[in-house]
Amino acid sequence: MTEAGSDRPTVAVIGGGVAGLSAAFLLRNAGLDVTVLEGAPRLGGKLAVSEVGGVPVDCGAEALLARRPEGTGLIGELGLSGQLQVPGTTAAGIWTRGSIRSLPRRQFMGVPADIGELAATGILSEAGLARAAQEPTLPDGEPATDVSVSSRVGGRFGAEVVDRLVEPLLGGVYAGRCDDLSFDATLPALAQAARRHHSLTDAAASLVPASGGPASGGPASDGPASDGPASPGRGLQPDRPRPAPVFTTLTGGLGTLPGALAVASGARVRTSAMVRELARTPAGWRVTIGSAHAPEVLEADAVIIAVPAAAAGRLLAGVADTAASALREIRYASMAVVTLAYPVAAFARPVTGSGFLVPAVDERTIKAVTFSTVKWPHLRATRPDLHIVRCSVGRLGEDAVLQRDDAELATLAAADLADATGVRGRPADARVSRWGGGLPQYSVGHLDRVARIRAGVASQPGLAVCGAAYDGVGIPACIATARLATEQVLAYLGSLARPA
Ligand SMILES: Cc1cc2nc3c(=O)[nH]c(=O)nc-3n(C[C@H](O)[C@H](O)[C@H](O)COP(=O)(O)OP(=O)(O)OC[C@H]3O[C@@H](n4cnc5c(N)ncnc54)[C@H](O)[C@@H]3O)c2cc1C
């Protein structure tokens, strides 16, 4: 089946976030007729730029993990490598026990590789530290099945390591809770290393520099999936340290990436085109867009579903029911980004470090702070007199705080920031960006769930899925799933083209 007036095979990409647009871009040279259908009035999904204090800044994802090749590689293919920016610093802290304390360098997503160094940071209490120090001497105890991060890491090091180190770091990536997040899915490199080492301390040590290298946890941020599961087919790659920079961004913000992908893809890109229904036809797929009163139907030979899990589950109901029900099991955490602009002079001391994380046990409104103008020095060019500070709010199950209005949320975030840093006065500008259903939760059993989804989808010819719900929430992981989906669709279309 082909688009009317065209003899090229047609592909519908449902969802115009970074995954869907990457898929469209990766199909650009395949001689296909590609249409991207985005339900919202704007492209980009969780990638967006907005202006705060006259400075355009990312209000969604803001840091691209440069250690994985997929993001920087795609930017290279777009011809935009010249826009990649290097962070001014990646030194991050934890605000706990009365002050902002440096993250130990030798830790892997908060799992300590060096108890002596951890002791010097003051992040743990004496009792917490004594408990953590026992870890290397505990008997081996590899669980037979996937367990939560709390159970695996807390069982070895005690609860304080989870509460004050691992949960803030993983919470930065997933906005989730360690007693719910899967050890195997959220810390795959560590899970793999743990099979080769007697203790988790040794396993973590095998993944970080011996001394003096970059810390694996990276800077405070609310979403760089620095340890997302590797894409299928590549195996799980230990996240071995390499020279800096760990993170990068684009001059105009990562929110400029979706537009660039859309243009370079050559695809027909439609916004405000919410897909309501997906159905098989004898020769391919029928995609229904728009309201029930005025539906519009599009026929396609192949379909790539690049929407969050709940939406994907709805589209696959009646098409691939096993996949649909597994998709419905994936929950999402909502969050908000409160971006504040302060006069530089409002800070009594020079702002150093990229930001800090806040443990949930400390019961603050903010869960992470990024000093955007310190982390990304190029942002100072427009307004050197301002510091832009990005505060993240909201974890899984913390919806009450998100029900406050924008002004209240900005006031609460500013109050926490003042407590942490001593910044004086009110911000010169503030913007609240809300991300309802922002981040998928890789709960215990996630890898099995994804295997069920992929098997169900694979049983439907010409259908593929991609996006943050599967192999990692970070942008490089989303791009990797887009590449896999395009390979699956191209293989299917290639098989159609070959004589039987
Ligand atoms: C606040 C925040 C900060 C983050 N920070 C970082 C970071 O610094 N670094 C990093 O690597 N990652 C970060 N992440 C994670 C990363 O941004 C996301 O995981 C990623 O952008 C998701 O891309 P996606 O294309 O899979 O999904 P989305 O961006 O959710 O895109 C899916 C699109 O599908 C559309 N859609 C839904 N249903 C339909 C339908 N029925 N029909 C048509 N369209 C539909 C939606 O409108 C949306 O545009 C962050 C996430 C959040 C929320």
The ligand as an SDF file (V2000), in Angstrom:
LIG
                    3D

 53 58  0  0  0  0  0  0  0  0999 V2000
   11.8600   17.4420   33.1220 C   0  0  0  0  0  0  0  0  0  0  0  0
   12.6670   16.3930   32.4110 C   0  0  0  0  0  0  0  0  0  0  0  0
   14.0370   16.5320   32.3600 C   0  0  0  0  0  0  0  0  0  0  0  0
   14.7960   15.5990   31.6730 C   0  0  0  0  0  0  0  0  0  0  0  0
   16.1380   15.7870   31.5790 N   0  0  0  0  0  0  0  0  0  0  0  0
   16.8740   14.9810   30.7980 C   0  0  0  0  0  0  0  0  0  0  0  0
   18.2320   15.2790   30.5420 C   0  0  0  0  0  0  0  0  0  0  0  0
   18.7810   16.2700   31.0310 O   0  0  0  0  0  0  0  0  0  0  0  0
   18.9070   14.4300   29.7270 N   0  0  0  0  0  0  0  0  0  0  0  0
   18.3220   13.3460   29.1480 C   0  0  0  0  0  0  0  0  0  0  0  0
   18.9970   12.6250   28.4050 O   0  0  0  0  0  0  0  0  0  0  0  0
   17.0270   13.0490   29.3560 N   0  0  0  0  0  0  0  0  0  0  0  0
   16.2860   13.8450   30.1580 C   0  0  0  0  0  0  0  0  0  0  0  0
   14.9660   13.5800   30.3590 N   0  0  0  0  0  0  0  0  0  0  0  0
   14.3730   12.3990   29.7170 C   0  0  0  0  0  0  0  0  0  0  0  0
   14.1380   12.6190   28.2320 C   0  0  0  0  0  0  0  0  0  0  0  0
   13.9260   13.9790   27.9650 O   0  0  0  0  0  0  0  0  0  0  0  0
   12.9150   11.8600   27.7580 C   0  0  0  0  0  0  0  0  0  0  0  0
   12.9560   10.5270   28.2250 O   0  0  0  0  0  0  0  0  0  0  0  0
   12.8190   11.8400   26.2380 C   0  0  0  0  0  0  0  0  0  0  0  0
   12.8600   13.1500   25.7240 O   0  0  0  0  0  0  0  0  0  0  0  0
   11.5540   11.1230   25.8130 C   0  0  0  0  0  0  0  0  0  0  0  0
   11.4350   11.1500   24.4260 O   0  0  0  0  0  0  0  0  0  0  0  0
   10.2970   10.3140   23.6910 P   0  0  0  0  0  0  0  0  0  0  0  0
   10.3340   10.7100   22.2740 O   0  0  0  0  0  0  0  0  0  0  0  0
   10.4370    8.8860   24.0400 O   0  0  0  0  0  0  0  0  0  0  0  0
    8.9390   10.7490   24.3860 O   0  0  0  0  0  0  0  0  0  0  0  0
    8.2200   12.1490   24.4950 P   0  0  0  0  0  0  0  0  0  0  0  0
    9.1900   13.2500   24.5780 O   0  0  0  0  0  0  0  0  0  0  0  0
    7.2290   11.9710   25.5690 O   0  0  0  0  0  0  0  0  0  0  0  0
    7.4650   12.2830   23.1020 O   0  0  0  0  0  0  0  0  0  0  0  0
    6.3040   11.5580   22.8130 C   0  0  0  0  0  0  0  0  0  0  0  0
    5.4060   12.4370   21.9820 C   0  0  0  0  0  0  0  0  0  0  0  0
    4.2490   11.6810   21.6280 O   0  0  0  0  0  0  0  0  0  0  0  0
    3.1430   12.5580   21.6240 C   0  0  0  0  0  0  0  0  0  0  0  0
    1.9300   11.7390   21.7270 N   0  0  0  0  0  0  0  0  0  0  0  0
    1.4350   11.0840   22.8010 C   0  0  0  0  0  0  0  0  0  0  0  0
    0.3210   10.3970   22.4650 N   0  0  0  0  0  0  0  0  0  0  0  0
    0.1190   10.6180   21.1450 C   0  0  0  0  0  0  0  0  0  0  0  0
   -0.8470   10.1680   20.2160 C   0  0  0  0  0  0  0  0  0  0  0  0
   -1.8390    9.3390   20.5610 N   0  0  0  0  0  0  0  0  0  0  0  0
   -0.7800   10.6000   18.9190 N   0  0  0  0  0  0  0  0  0  0  0  0
    0.2280   11.4340   18.5370 C   0  0  0  0  0  0  0  0  0  0  0  0
    1.1700   11.8920   19.3880 N   0  0  0  0  0  0  0  0  0  0  0  0
    1.1280   11.4790   20.6730 C   0  0  0  0  0  0  0  0  0  0  0  0
    3.3820   13.4730   22.8030 C   0  0  0  0  0  0  0  0  0  0  0  0
    2.6590   14.6830   22.6690 O   0  0  0  0  0  0  0  0  0  0  0  0
    4.9040   13.6740   22.7270 C   0  0  0  0  0  0  0  0  0  0  0  0
    5.2490   14.8240   22.0010 O   0  0  0  0  0  0  0  0  0  0  0  0
   14.1670   14.4840   31.0510 C   0  0  0  0  0  0  0  0  0  0  0  0
   12.7870   14.3340   31.1330 C   0  0  0  0  0  0  0  0  0  0  0  0
   12.0410   15.2750   31.8040 C   0  0  0  0  0  0  0  0  0  0  0  0
   10.5510   15.1170   31.8710 C   0  0  0  0  0  0  0  0  0  0  0  0
  1  2  1  0
  2  3  1  0
  2 52  2  0
  3  4  2  0
  4  5  1  0
  4 50  1  0
  5  6  2  0
  6  7  1  0
  6 13  1  0
  7  8  2  0
  7  9  1  0
  9 10  1  0
 10 11  2  0
 10 12  1  0
 12 13  2  0
 13 14  1  0
 14 15  1  0
 14 50  1  0
 15 16  1  0
 16 17  1  0
 16 18  1  0
 18 19  1  0
 18 20  1  0
 20 21  1  0
 20 22  1  0
 22 23  1  0
 23 24  1  0
 24 25  2  0
 24 26  1  0
 24 27  1  0
 27 28  1  0
 28 29  2  0
 28 30  1  0
 28 31  1  0
 31 32  1  0
 32 33  1  0
 33 34  1  0
 33 48  1  0
 34 35  1  0
 35 36  1  0
 35 46  1  0
 36 37  1  0
 36 45  1  0
 37 38  2  0
 38 39  1  0
 39 40  1  0
 39 45  2  0
 40 41  1  0
 40 42  2  0
 42 43  1  0
 43 44  2  0
 44 45  1  0
 46 47  1  0
 46 48  1  0
 48 49  1  0
 50 51  2  0
 51 52  1  0
 52 53  1  0
M  END
$$$$
